[in-house]
């Protein structure tokens, strides 16, 4: 069990650290900026998530009740839960990105 934890816990931490990379790429596409190599997006995502991994984790954990509600209602509640979840993620991304770019200036 302990050896399994050595793969699961670091995997979750790295997954959280890399979670903002697709959103950074989408921002560059939307703004018409030059598309960088994916390694740069991953590096920037790690920098943005530095110190914010725990809050991102707890934000996702706090949504478990909403997802259980969706399962209990046979998916009907997902009509409201999924957009709420994505809005929550996008607000987290915008605030994290703003905090990061303000801190380096």
HELIX and SHEET records of a PDB file:
HELIX    1   1 UNK A    2  UNK A   17  1                                  16    
HELIX    2   2 UNK A   21  UNK A   31  1                                  11    
HELIX    3   3 UNK A   38  UNK A   48  1                                  11    
HELIX    4   4 UNK A   53  UNK A   61  1                                   9    
HELIX    5   5 UNK A   64  UNK A   72  1                                   9    
HELIX    6   6 UNK A   78  UNK A  104  1                                  27    
END                                                                             
